[in-house]
Amino acid sequence: MLSKSRLIVVVSMMLLIALALISITTTAQFGATPSQYYTTQVIMNLENGQQNFTVPHVYQGDNNGTSINLWPMYLNPLLAGIYWNSTSHARPNQPVLELATSELLADLTELITNLNNVGNALNSAINGIYSLSNELTSRQYNTAGVMFWNETYNGGLVKITIVGTYFNTLSFLKYLNQFLSIILSIILSKMGIPPYISPLISLLISHLLSYAESSLASSFPPADGFEIYLFLTPTTWGISPAYNNSIPYTSTIAWKGTTYPSLIEGDVIYPQSSTPYIVVQWDPYWQIGNRTNGATGQWNVWVVSNTNGNNPSVDPSPSPNIGSLYAGWDGIGTGAFQPNPGDRINITVTYDPFTNTLTGVATDLTTGQSANFTLNLGNYYTPPSSGNYVFGVGASGGGYANWALLYVAVTQQVLTSASANVVITEPTGFSAVPIWAVVVDAVAIVIIAISTTILIMSRRRR
């Protein structure tokens, strides 16, 4: 016969077992994270013909170290049709936000603009064509563009998700070349260019483009890709129309050229911020167009300080993986791929403040190829407190690539009450309670209940 004290011990142990089983099931469902719910806010969505920009934002463009307002540029479904027709993907009703054009298109635009000065038409044409010729025989890496917006950070895990694409400038111009002479003749005529100059300009440009199409188009894989900006705290600019294309910044080409802080980077914009911030770049030229000792992947990560807007610095310095000539973590990660023009590219960058860790995954949604990285920032970056910050998504136009956005969203872990204008979602990897766990728990609890009842009844009879 069980004594009263022993009965209490047995019943208590059975209850503890039941609680443990419930705890295991809960862990299987939610994981060991501080919160099981996340909020997702869509910043922009142009997928499937949508034209949704849901938050105030500002743009900043750069051409060879100088601010420019020609990009980023929204291409509506009509204009974007020309964009997609130069690729193997027919998406006639799919608008895009073009972040950065290649310098080739920039010089072509500048040429046509300068020709408006009729008195100096011949010199402008010669100089412009000379610039175009130089661009056709060099890798393009001198343009950049970024979209910035305000973000209220909750203090937990945060993830930026983008879907982007690109088209190849040379393929685009090849598509237009059949109409180029007619288009240029009309434009130059309306500008008042003398009739004996217009055909010469059209002929020279057409020959240059034909030369590029036949001999250079396959020589340069797309380069410099997309950038994610996290945790900026600007004090000399903000998210308002007054700062559209007027942000205090320094670009890498104006600072120390396009091979610092990373050997492969292109032209990257570093805005003013009172505190250090994170820039993550996926650059597909890594491993495809260039390699170096210590670089294993396609990702660059920099901790940037630029309190005045014109004197940036990058940590860690020197670079832990490629040496003393560089700064930051350059060419890190595993996996590499070269997307084709028009491929949709999904990129996610996640920051975990509890471990001070960044992770990133870039996936070509057409081919399924991917590149990823995981990085602990260590003492080079202090996890930020909750509060108001500026986030951004940008691109650098290298290798004749014109990078564009289709979708941007921010997902945050809920550590405080969720805002009314966000959607509660279950993050990837979190699922409902597994059926096996429910069955095991149910059987175990029934057995415990029957056993406890038998013991109690036995105690009463005795």
N, C-alpha and C positions, 0 to 999 in steps of 0.2 A: 504494500500500500504506500502511495506517495504521501509524504507529509505535506502540510500546507505550504511550507516554505519552498519545498522542492517543486510543488505544482506551480507556484508563482514564477519560479526561475524558468521552468519549461515553457510556460505560456509566454513569458517575456522574450525568451530566445526565439520562439516561433514568430512573434510580432516583429522582432528585429530582422529576421530573415525576409519577411514579407516586405518590410520597408526597403531593404537592400535590393530586392528584386524590382521594386518600383523605381528606385534610383537608377538601376542599370538600364531599365527601359527608357527613362527620361534622358539619360546620357546618350543612348543610341539614337534618340530622336533629335536632340538639340546640340550635342557636343559639349565640350567644356569651355564654352565662351560665356562672357558676362551677360549676353542678351541673345534671345533666339529670334528676334525680329529685326528686320532691316527696312530702311526707307529708300525708295528710288525716285529721284527727280530727273525727268527728261529735260535736258537743256535745249536741244534742237533735234528735230526728226524730219528728215527729207525722204525717208524710205518709202517706196511704193507710191511715189508721186505726191506725198504730203509736203506741206510747206510751213512747218511749225517751228517757230522760235519762241520759247516759252519764258525766257528770262531776259532782262536788260543785259546788254553786252557791248563791248567795244572791240575794235579791230586795231591792229598795228601791222603795217607792212614795211618791208625793208628791201632795198635794191642796192647791193654792193656797198652797204654801210650807211646808206642814206634813207631817211624816212620817205615813204611813198604811199599814196592813197589809191593806187590802182588795184591793189589786192590787200587783204582778202576781198573776194567779190562773189556775190550770190548770182548764180546762173539759173534763171527760171527754166521751166520745162522746154520752152522754145529754143533758148540759147544752148541749153544743155544737150539738146538733140545733136548739135554739131559735135559737141564733146564726145558723146557716146559713139557716134558714127565713125570716129577715128579709131575705135577699138573693135575687138571681136565680139563685144557684148552690145546687143541692141536693146537699149532702154530709153526709148524716145521721150517718155514722160517723167523721167527721173531727174529732178533738179539736183544741183550740188552747190556747196560752198567751197569755192576754189581758194585755198589758203595761200598758195605761192605758185607763181608761174616760173618757167625757166627763164634765164637771162636772155635767151634767144628771142623769145616772144617780147620780152621787155624792150630789147633794142629795136625790134621791128616796130613796136608801138611808138617808141621815141622817134624813130626815123620818120614815120608818117606825120607825127605831131610837128616835128621840126620843119617839115616841108611846107608847112603853112606860111612860113616866112618866105614869100616869093622872091624877095630881093636877094636872098642868100641860098636859093634853092639848090644850086649845083654843089656848093660846098657842103650843105647839109646832107645831100644825097651821098656824096663821096664819103664823108665821115661816117654816116650811118651804115653804108654798105661795108666799109672797112671794119666797123664794130661787129656787124653780122658775120663777116668772114672769120674774124677772130673767135667768135662764139661757136661757130660751126666746127672749129678744129680744136676745141678744148672742152674738158668736162665741165658741165654747168653746175655751179654751186654758190652762186652769189645772191640768191633771193630768199626771203623768208616772210612768213605771215602768221599771226596769232589771233585767236579770239579769246577774250578774257571775260569773266563774269564773277559776281559776288557769290560767296558760299558761306553759310552758317554751319560751322563744324561742331559736331556733338561731343567730340572727345574720344570717339571709338574708331573702329576700323572703317576705312573709307576706300571706295573703289571707283575709278574712272573707266567708263566703257565707251569706246568709239568704234564706228564703222567708217572706213575711208576707202579711197580708191585713187588712181592716178591715170592720166593719159600721157603718152609720149609725144613731146612737141614735134619731133620730126615726122611721126606718123600723122599727127594732126595737120601739119603743113602739107604733107603729101596728099592728104585727102582734099585740102583746099587748093592745092597747086593747079588743079584743072580749071579752077575759077579765078586764080590769083591775078592773072594778067588783066582780065576784064574788071575785077574789083579795083585793082590799083589804078587802072586807066580812068575809071569813073571818079575815084577819090582825088587823084592828082589833078584831074581836069577841073573838078569843083574847087580845088584849092588855088586854081589859077596858075598851075605850073605850065611853063611854055611847052607847046606840043612836041618840040624836038627833044625835050628832056624826058618827058613821061615814058615813051617807049623804051628809052635807054635804062631808066630805073627799073621798069617792069622786067626787062630782059635780064638784067644783072641779078636781080633778086630771084627770078625764076631759075636761072642757071645755078645760083648758089644753093638753092633748096634742092634742086635735082641732084647736085653733087652730094649733098648731105644724105639724101635718101639712099643713094646707091652705094656710098662708101663708108658712112659713119653711123647709120642708124643702129646697127647691131654692135657697135664698138663700146657702148656705154650702158651698163645696167643701171636701172633707176637708183638714185642715191638720196641719202639724207633724211627721207621719211618724216615721221610724225614725232612731235614732242608733247609731253604732258607736264603741266606746271602745277605745283601744289604749294599752298600755304604762303602766298605773297601777302605782305602787309604794306601796301603803298601809302606814302604820306604826301607825295607831290602830284598824284594823279588818282583817278577813281573811275568807277563805272558810270559815266555820264557822257552825253553827246559832246561835251566840250573837250573830251580827251580822245575822241575817235581819231585814230592815226596821229595823235599828238602826245603819246606816252613818252616820258623820259626813259631812255634805254640806251644800251650799247649792244651792238651785234658783234659776233665773234670776228667777222672779217674786218671790222673797224678797230677792234681791240688788238688782237694779235694774229689775225689771219685765220684761215679755215683749217689749220692743222693744230690749233690749241683752243681749248684744253685737250681735245682728242685728235688723234691722227686722222680719223674719219668722222666728220660732223657736218660740213657745209656751213651755211650762214645761219646762226642761231641767235635769237633775240633774248637779251638779258635785261628785263625791266628793273626800274627802281623799286626797292623794298627796304623798309626799316629793319627787317629781320631776315636771316637766311631762309632760303626756300629751296625746294627740290625741283630739278628738271630731269625728266627721264626721256631719252630719245631712242626710238627704234630706227636704226639706219641700215637698210638692206644692202648697202654697199660693202659693209663689213662681211668678210668671208667670201663674198662673191667677186667684188672688184679689187679688194685689197685685204692682206693679212699681215700680221706681225706677231712676234713672240709675245706670249702672255694674253693675247686676245683670242677668245674661244667662241664668242657669240656675236650677236648683232645689236647689243644694247649699250648705251652710254648713260651713266648716272652721275649727276653733278649736284653738289650742295653749293648754291650760289649766294654770294653776298654782294650787294650793290646799293649801298645806302644813299649815294648821291645820284645814281643813275648813269654816271659816266666813268666809274672806276671799279669795275667788277673784280671779284676774286673767286676762285673755285677750290673747294676742298673735296677730297683730300689732295694735298700736294706735297710731294710728287704722287703720280698715279701709282696705287698699290700693285697694279697688274701689268702695266706696259712701260713703267720707268720714269726717270727723272725729267724727261723732256715734256711730260704731259701732266695733267691733273684730273682728278675724278676717277671713277671706275669706267674704263673704256673698252668696248668690244667684249663685254662679259656675257655670260649665259651659255646655253646649249641650243643646238639647232640653228639652221639658217635656210632661207629660201629667197628666191627672186620672183616676185609677183609679175604677172603679165598685165599690160594696160587694160583697165576696166575691171580687173578682179576686185571683189569686195574683200577688204582686209579688216578683221576684227581684232582690236587691241584692248586689253584690260590691264590696268596698273593698280595694284592694291597696296595701301600702306596700313600696317598694323602697329599702332602706338604702344601696345603692350609688350611687343618684342622689338620695336624700332626696326621693323623689317619691311622691305619692298619686294613685291613679286610682280612679274609682268609676263604676259603671254600675247604673242602676235600670231594670228592664224589666217592663212589664205582660205577664204570660204569657198573658193572654186576648186582648189587642188587638195585642201586639207593639210598642207604643210604648215609647220609652226616653228617658232623660236621663242624661248622663254628664259627667265632668269629669276633667281632669288638672292637677295642681298641684305645683310644686316649692316645698318649704317653706323653702328658702334658709337664712339664718342664724337663723331663728326657732325651729328645732328641730334638736337634735343627734341623729343616728342612735343608737339605744340599743345597748348591748353585749348579747351573749347572756346569758341568765339568766332568773329567775323574775319574771313580771309578772301583773297582773290585766287581763283583757279583759272587755268587756261589750257587750250589745245592749239598747237601750232604745227607748222611744217616748214621744211627747207627744200627748195627746188634744186635738186642736183641730178646729174645724168640725164638731162632733158626731160625730167619728170615734173609734171604739174599735179601736185597733191591736192586732194579735195575731201571734204567731209560730207557724210550722209546722216550721221547719227552721233549724239553725245548724251551721256547720262551719268549721274553721280549716285552711287549707292552708299548709304551710311548705316552703321550699326546704331541701334536705338539704345542710348543710355539715359535719355530723358524722354519726356512725352513727345510724341510725333506731331509734326505740324499738320494742319488740316489740308494743305495743298500737296501732300506727297502721298504715295501709294505704299501701303505695307505689303512687303513681299517676303517670300521665303527664299533665302539665298541659296545659290547653287551648292549642292552637297548636303543640304539639310532636307530630310524627307520625313514623311509621316512615320508613326511607330510601326516597325516591322511586324508582320503577322505572327512570326515565330515568337516574338517577345510577348505579344498579347496572350498567345496560347499558353506559353510557359508560365507566365504570371498567373493566369486564371487557374490553371491546374494546381499550381503550388499553393495558391491562397485557399482553394477548396480543400486540399489535403490538410492544410494547417487548421482550417475551421473545423473539419470533421475530427481531427486528432484532439483538438482542444476540447470539443464537446464530449468526446468519449472519456477524456481524463476527468473532466468536471463531473460527469454523471457517475463515473466509477468512484470518485471521491465521495459523492453524496451517499451512494449505496453503502459504502463502507463506514 
